[in-house]
C-alpha cells in the first residue's frame, strides 16, 4: 500500500501533490510562455483549471494514481501571478566550479506529471499541450521511469534520505509566508550519465563517491566516509546544528541506442537556500575545490527554479484578471551582504547569494 501523502498543519491551504511516493512513470515538462498578453492569460487559465484535466484523464484508470504538480518560474510569476511575490523565488543562477558547471536554462512553467501507467502521463500531457496551444513553447520534455527498486542508472538506491511522515511536510511546505502557505519551492536539473566511465570503476570506488553501499544501501561509517562523497556534501546543517532536509522526486530516463541516459532531478523544499547550498557544495565544493566526484560521471545540462503554489492559490489565479500581467509588487530592496570567498553569501531571506545574481542534484 502506498504511503499516504503528508499534508501541512491543519488549517493550512491544500498543497499540490508533490509529497506522494514515486510512481512507475513520470513526465517532466518545462515550457516558456510566448510574448503577448493573451498568451499569459491562456497559460494562467490552463494552470488554474489543471485539476479538472487531471480528473478527466485520471478517471479512465482509477488505480493509475495520476497527478500533476505545477510550478511557476520567477519571470512568469510577474506575468500571471498575484500582486505579491514568494520571498525566495528567483531565477536559477549558474554555478561554475573548478571542474564542473551547473547551467541555467529557460522555463516559465513546470508540469511534474506522475502515474502508475505511462499511457496516463502521455494522454495528460497531450491534452495539456492542446489546452496551452501556441501560447507556450516546450523548453524541455523528459519521459522517465522507475528503475527496479528505486535505483538510478548508476545502480544506487535514490531517495533514501527523503524525509518521511510529518517530517516530510515540515521540510517541504512553506509555513512562514502568509500569502504562500502550503506552497513549496522546486529546483529541476537534467543530468546525463557517462555509464561507460562509471561502470569501469570498482564497486568500492563507486561506493566511496556516493557514500553508501551499493547492494544494501547502507551509509558508510563516519570513519570511512569521504569529505567529498555525495552523501557528505548533501547533508546540510545550519549554525545551530539543525539538519535541513529536502524532498527528492528524481527519476531515470534513457535511450540507450542514442547514448542518451541519465537522471532528472527535482528537489522540493520550503526553503530554497537548502537546495542551493547542496548545489554549491557539489559544484563549488566544501571547502571550495572539494567538489562532488559524482559530477565526473554525471553532467548537468539544465537548471531552473520554480514556485509551486498551494492548490487553493493555483485555482485562484483564474480570478487574478488583467492586473496579473502588470509587474508584481516586491518588497523594498535590501543591501546585499558581502560575498565570501566562494562568491556566495546568505541573504536576510535565508537564501544564498547565488540565488540573487541571475540564474543541483540530490542522490541520497
N, C-alpha and C positions, 0 to 999 in steps of 0.2 A: 504494500500500500504506500502511496506517495506521502511524503511528509507534508502536512498542511502548510499553506503559505502564511508566514508570520505577518501580523498586522501591527501598526503602531498602537500607542496607548489609546484606550477608549476615549472617544470624544474627538479624535483627530479625523480629518477627511480620509476617504478611502484611497489607498495608494494604487498605482498601476501594478500589473502583475510582473514585478521584477524579482521577487524573492522566492519564487517557487523552485522546485527541483529541476534538474536538467531533463530535457526531453530527448527523444531519439533523433529529432531533426530540428534544424533552425535555419532561418534566413536572416542575414543582417543586410538591410537595405539602407543606404545613405543617399539622400538626394539634395540637390540645391534648388532653391526657388528662383525662377526666372524673374527678371526685372518687370515691373508693372504692378499697379495697384490690384488689378483683377486677379493676377496670379497669387498674390499674397492672400487675398480673400478666399480664393479657391482652396489653397493649402490649409488655411485656418478652418474652413468649414469641414474639410475632409477629416482632419485630425480630431476635431471636436465630436464628430459622429463615428469615430473609429469603433466604438463599442457595438454599434448596430451591424457593422460589417463583420466583426468577429462572431457575433451571434448568428448571422446569416450563414456563414461558411461553417462554423463550428457545429451547428445543429445537424449537419449532414453526417457527423460522426461524433456522437455524444461522449464517447470514451477516448476521443482523439486529443483532448486537452489543448485545444488551440488557444493561444493568447498572442497579444501584440502589445508591446510597450513602446510608447512614442517619446522620443527625445527631441528637444528644440535647441538649436545652436545659438550662439551669442548674437550674431547679426540678425538671424531670423526672429529672435525674441523681440528685437526692436521693431520689427515689421508686423508681427502677428500676435505678440504677447499683450499682457496687461500694461498699465501705465507705470508699473514699478518692475525692477529687475531683481532676480535672485542674486543674493550678495556675492556668491562665489562663481557666478557664470562668466566665463571669458574664453577666448579662443585658445586652442591648444598651441603651446609655444614649442617650437623645435628645440630639441636637446642635441648638443654637439659635444660628445665625449672625446676622450683621447684616441679612441679607435672606432667607435660606432656612433650612429646618429639616429634620432627619432624625428622623422619629418612631420610637419603639419600639413594636412590635406583638406580640401573643401568639404563642407557638409552643413546643410541647414536643418534637415530633419533626419532622425534615425528611427527606423522601424525594426524592432527586435521581435521577430516572428518565430514562435515556437509551437511544436505539436509532436505528438507521438507518431504521426504519419507525415511523410514528406508531401504527399499529394494535397493535404490540407494547407500546408505552408505555401505551396505553389499556387493553389487556387486563390488563396487570400491575397498573395502578392499581385497576381494577375488582375484581380478586381480592384485592388487598391490603386494600382497604376492607371487603370481605366478611369477611376474617380479623379485622380490628380491630373491626368491628361498632359497637355503641353505646358502646364503651369510649372512643372519641375523637370529637371534633368537628372539622370542617375549618375551619381559620382562613384559609387561602389556597390556591388551586389555580390554577396558571398553566400553560397549554399553550403551548409555544414552538417555534420552527423556526429552522433555519439559513437565513440570508438571503444569497443569491448567494455571493460569495467572502468569506464570514465577516464581512460588514459588518453594522453595526447599522442601524436605520431612519433614523439621521441621515446615513447614506451613507458613513461611515468604517469602515475595517477595524478590527475589535475583537479585542484579544488579542495584538497584535503583540509586546508586550514580555513575554509569558509566558516563564518560564524553560524551557529545553529540555535534553534529555539528563540527565546526572547532576545538573545544577543544579536541575532541577525537583524531584527527590526531596529535595535539600538544603533547598529553600525550603519544601516542603510538610510533610514528615513529622517528627514530634517524635522527638528522639533524646536529650533530656536529662531526661525524666521516666520513670524506670524502669517504673512501672506502666502507662504510656500510650504506650510507644514504638510508632512506625509509625501513630499516630493523627494527627489534624490538627484545626485549628480552622476553622470556617466562619462567614462572615457573609453573610446574604442581604438584599437590598433589591429592591423593585419600583419602577421608575420609569416614569412616564407622560410622553410627549413632546408638546410643542407643535410639531407639524410645520409648521403654517402659519407660525408666527413664525420657525422655523428656516429654512425654505425662502425666506423673504423676505430673508435675509441673502445677501450675495455669497459666492462660494466663498472669496475671500481672507479675509473676516471669519470664516467658519466655520473655516478653517484656523488662523487666529490663536487662536481659542478652544480648539481641540483640540490644536494644537501639532504637527500632521502635515499633509502634503499629502493632498488628498482622492483624487486619481486613483491615484498610485503609492505612497501610504502611506510616505512618507519623512519622518523627523523634521526639523522646521525647524532651520536653523543656529542656533547659540548667539547670534549677534549679532542675530537677529530673533525668537528665542523669547521669548514674553511671560512675565513672572513669575507671571501668574495663569492661564497655559494649563493645560489638563488634564494634559498631559504633565509639566510642571514640578511641579505640586502633588502628583502621584502618584509622583514619584521620591523615595524615602526613603533618606537616607544617615545613618548613625549618627555619633557623635562621633569615631570612628576613621577616618571616610571610607569605610566599607564600605557599599555599596548593598544594600538588602534587597528581595527580590522576593516576590510572592505569585502564585498561580495563579488566573486568572480563567476561569470557565466560562459567561460571560454569553451569553444568548440573547434574540432579539427575540420579542415577542408582539404580537398586534393583532387588532382587529375594526374595520376602517375604517368600516363602516356605523354603529357605535355611537360612533365617535370615540375609541375606547379603544386606543391603541397605545403601545408603549414597550419597555423593556428590563428583563429580570430579571437582576439582578446576583448573582453568587455568587463570593466570594473565599475560597480555601483558603490557609492558612499555618500553619507550625509555631509562629509567634509572633503571638498576637492583636494585640499592640501595633503591628505593622507596618500592618495593615489599619486599626486605629483612628487611627493617625497620618495615613494617607491621607485618611480621612474628616474628621478635624479640619481638615486643610489645605483640603479642598474647601469645607466649610460655614462654618468659623470664619475661615479664611484664614491665609496665611503670608506676611507678618505678619498679625495679626488685621485683618479688613476686606478683605484681598486674596483674596477667595474665588474659586472656580471658576465662570467665567461660563457654563459649560455648564448650570449649575443654573438659569439664567434661562429655559431651554427644556426642562428635564428635572426633574420633581418626584418626590421620594421619598415613597412612600405606605406602605411597610412597612419594618421593620428588626428582625432577630432574630439572635442568636448561637447557635452550636451547637458541640458537640464531636463529632467523627467518629472513633470508636474503630477500632482495627485489626479485621480480620475475626476474629482469634482471640479478642479481648476481647469483641466483639459476640456471638459464638456462646456464649461462656462465661456470658453473662448469664442463660441458661436455667437455670444451676445456682446462681444467687445465692440463691434461696429467699426465704422470708418476711422475712428480715432486711433485704432490699433496700428494704422500704417504710419503714424507720426512717431518720431523718436521717443523712446521710453525715458521716463524720468529716472535720474540716477542720483545717488547720494552725493553730497558735496565732496569734491576731490580732497584726498588726504595726502600729505607729503609722503613720498616713497622712502622707505628705510634704506640705509646704506647697504649695498650688497656685500657679501662676504667673498672669500677667495674663489668660490665656485661660481660666482656670478648670480647667486640666488639669495633671497632673504625672506624672512617671514613677515607678512603683512598683518595689519591690525585685524583683518577679517579672518585670519587663520590660514589663508592660502600662501603659497610660496611666491617669491618674486618672479619665478619663471612663468607663472600664470598671468603676470601683469605686463609682460613685454609684448607678445603678439600671439602667438600660437606656437602608457608604458605596459607593462606586461606583467601579469601575475601568473604564477605557475603552481604555487603550493597547493 
